[in-house]
Amino acid sequence: RKAGDWTGELYKIVNNHSKQKTMKEGKNTELQFQLAVDGPYGTPSDDIFQYKVSVLIGAGVGCTPYVSILKSVWYKIKSGNTQFGTKKIYFYWLCSDTKVFGWMTAQLKEILKTLEELDASDYLEVRLHLTRFNNDKEMMENVAANQGSKEDAITTLPNTQTQFGRPNWFKDFVGIGEKHAGSDIGIFFCGPGILSESLDHNSSLANAKLEEDGIDSMFFYNKENF
């Protein structure tokens, strides 16, 4: 699947090579490549379980590393292993197109369903945001008809509702800080640099507000841009 800059470039290289080989030999041939993988390397996401509360934020395909981490949590809890530091995860997924939601929805649904069956649904809170929409009449009618439902009208995920527009990061961060007073809270982001700057700025503002209000929570910002 080509869904980002890196996979897009890889697709072009493979596709161009395939066309050149077909033209040269004048027939269809089996295409073979040798790939060398150098790594793996650590990322800021490796520190997620060092915080009692973690906020994971993915923009578009930037959700990929976090779905993998949530899958790891799913396996831990399912196997009865609850002895890890993080007690609450907030997962924000921002998309500009409903089609992008589709390619990870099945995995998220499986994770949420299992957590609910294990009476651990409070561990994970999913917050979906559709940042761009073109007044799709059918979609809006479907959303209106499903108000109050336990299943999201757009993604069909349980116990969550897709919000339209971008989050109010300052308000959300302050709310999370107030709810988890006394906690160090890790914010982890994968996405474009311009949004990273906004998140960093708003986490600092939230820290100042919490300190002003006498609440001893603190956010620590971690990023991996693409």
C-alpha positions in Angstrom: 0.0 0.0 0.0 1.4 3.4 -0.9 0.0 5.8 1.6 2.8 8.2 2.5 6.0 9.9 1.1 8.3 6.9 1.8 6.0 4.2 0.4 5.1 6.5 -2.5 8.7 6.8 -3.5 9.3 3.1 -3.1 6.3 2.4 -5.4 7.7 4.7 -8.1 11.1 3.1 -8.0 9.7 -0.4 -8.3 7.1 0.6 -10.9 9.7 2.3 -13.1 12.1 -0.6 -12.9 9.3 -3.0 -13.8 8.4 -1.0 -16.9 12.0 -0.7 -18.0 12.5 -4.5 -17.7 9.3 -5.3 -19.5 10.2 -3.0 -22.4 13.7 -4.4 -22.6 12.8 -8.0 -22.7 9.5 -7.6 -24.5 7.6 -10.0 -22.2 6.3 -10.4 -18.7 8.9 -11.6 -16.3 8.9 -12.2 -12.6 10.3 -9.1 -10.8 12.7 -9.8 -8.0 14.4 -7.3 -5.6 16.9 -7.6 -2.8 16.0 -5.3 0.1 18.4 -4.5 2.9 16.9 -3.2 6.2 19.2 -1.2 8.4 17.8 -1.0 12.0 15.6 -1.1 13.9 16.2 2.2 15.6 14.6 3.6 18.7 11.9 6.3 18.4 10.3 8.6 21.0 7.4 6.1 21.0 9.6 3.6 22.9 9.0 5.7 26.0 5.2 5.5 26.0 5.1 2.9 28.8 7.3 5.0 31.1 4.4 7.3 31.8 1.3 6.6 33.9 -0.8 8.5 31.3 0.1 8.7 27.6 -1.5 10.8 24.9 -0.9 9.4 21.4 -1.6 11.6 18.4 -1.4 10.5 14.8 -2.2 12.6 11.7 -3.3 10.5 8.7 -0.9 7.6 8.3 0.9 8.9 11.3 -1.3 6.6 13.4 0.6 3.6 12.2 3.2 3.3 15.0 0.5 3.8 17.6 -1.9 1.2 16.3 1.1 -1.2 16.6 1.6 -0.1 20.2 -2.1 -0.5 21.0 -1.9 -4.0 19.5 0.9 -4.7 21.9 -1.2 -3.5 24.8 -4.0 -5.7 23.6 -1.8 -8.8 23.7 -0.5 -7.9 27.2 -3.9 -7.4 28.7 -5.4 -10.4 26.9 -2.6 -12.6 28.3 -3.2 -11.3 31.8 -0.1 -9.1 31.9 -1.2 -5.8 33.4 2.1 -5.1 35.2 3.2 -2.2 33.0 3.4 1.4 34.0 0.8 3.0 31.8 -2.7 3.0 33.2 -4.5 5.2 30.7 -4.0 5.9 27.0 -5.7 8.7 25.0 -5.4 8.0 21.2 -6.1 10.9 18.9 -6.4 10.2 15.2 -6.8 13.2 12.8 -7.8 12.5 9.2 -8.8 14.8 6.4 -10.7 12.1 4.5 -13.0 9.4 5.8 -11.3 6.9 3.5 -8.1 7.1 5.5 -10.0 6.0 8.6 -10.9 2.7 6.9 -7.5 1.1 6.6 -6.9 0.9 10.4 -10.5 0.7 11.7 -10.7 -3.1 11.7 -7.6 -3.4 14.0 -8.8 -0.6 16.3 -12.3 -2.3 16.5 -10.7 -5.6 17.5 -8.6 -3.9 20.2 -11.6 -2.0 21.7 -13.9 -5.0 21.6 -11.3 -7.2 23.4 -10.7 -4.5 26.1 -14.5 -4.2 26.7 -14.8 -8.0 27.0 -11.9 -8.0 29.6 -13.6 -5.2 31.5 -10.6 -2.9 30.6 -12.3 -0.5 28.3 -11.4 2.5 30.5 -7.7 1.8 29.7 -8.1 3.3 26.2 -10.0 6.3 25.0 -10.1 6.9 21.2 -10.8 10.4 19.9 -11.3 10.7 16.2 -11.3 14.0 14.3 -12.3 14.6 10.7 -10.4 17.8 9.8 -11.9 18.4 6.4 -15.3 17.6 5.0 -17.3 18.9 2.0 -20.8 19.0 3.4 -21.4 15.4 2.4 -25.2 15.3 2.8 -25.4 11.5 3.0 -22.7 11.3 5.7 -24.2 14.2 7.7 -27.6 12.5 7.6 -26.1 9.2 8.8 -24.3 11.0 11.6 -27.5 12.8 12.7 -29.4 9.5 12.6 -26.9 7.8 14.8 -26.6 10.4 17.6 -26.5 8.7 20.9 -25.5 5.4 19.4 -22.7 3.4 21.0 -21.2 2.9 17.5 -19.6 5.7 15.5 -21.6 6.5 12.4 -18.5 7.0 10.3 -16.0 4.4 11.5 -18.3 2.0 13.2 -15.9 1.9 16.2 -17.6 1.3 19.6 -17.9 3.9 22.3 -16.5 6.8 20.3 -17.9 9.5 18.0 -16.0 11.2 15.2 -15.7 14.9 15.8 -15.6 17.5 13.0 -12.7 19.9 12.9 -9.4 20.0 14.8 -9.2 19.5 18.5 -8.8 22.4 20.9 -5.4 21.1 22.1 -5.0 23.6 25.0 -8.5 22.8 26.4 -8.0 19.0 25.9 -4.6 19.0 27.5 -5.7 21.0 30.5 -8.7 18.6 30.9 -6.5 15.6 30.9 -4.1 17.2 33.3 -6.9 18.0 35.7 -8.3 14.5 35.5 -4.9 12.9 36.2 -3.6 15.2 38.9 -0.2 14.3 40.2 0.8 12.5 37.0 3.6 12.9 34.5 1.9 12.7 31.1 3.6 11.8 27.9 2.5 13.3 24.6 3.6 11.4 21.6 3.1 12.7 18.0 3.7 11.3 14.6 2.8 13.7 11.7 3.8 16.9 9.9 6.1 19.4 11.5 3.7 22.3 11.5 1.2 20.4 13.7 4.1 19.3 16.0 5.0 22.9 16.7 1.3 23.6 17.7 1.2 20.6 20.0 4.5 21.5 21.7 3.3 25.1 22.2 -0.1 24.0 23.6 1.4 21.5 25.9 3.7 24.2 27.4 0.6 26.5 27.8 -1.3 23.7 29.5 1.6 23.1 31.9 1.6 26.8 32.8 -2.2 26.8 33.4 -2.0 23.6 35.5 0.8 25.1 37.7 -1.2 28.3 38.0 -4.2 26.3 39.2 -2.1 24.4 41.7 -2.5 21.1 39.9 0.8 19.1 39.9 0.5 17.4 36.6 3.0 17.9 33.8 3.1 17.1 30.1 6.3 15.9 28.4 6.2 16.3 24.6 7.8 13.8 22.2 7.7 13.9 18.4 8.6 12.0 15.3 7.9 14.0 12.2 7.5 12.8 8.7 
